[in-house]
């Protein structure tokens, strides 16, 4: 015969509390940080390059991180990084003005 002991009940309660804490943490992260992909950035001026691969917006600090992914050989990493920085320079300036 299977009996639920007090020990089993305590373990179940602890697991439920841990799950609730994890859910609360996830909700807080969703409220604080927004992750967007395949989205154009709405600006006052027309910007040619206004669609980075990923945008991470911190709603609490009111900051954005623009991420544009590139796959290149080991020799081209610095060159590609410079190209990406230059490509999104106008968008960065426009976001700072907003």
Buried (B, 14 or more C-beta within 10 A) or exposed (E): EEEEEEEEEEEEEEEEEEEEEEEEEEEEEEEEBEEEEEEEBEBEEEBEBBBBEBBBBEEEEEEBEBEBEEEEEEEEEEEBEEBBEEEBEBBEEBBEEE
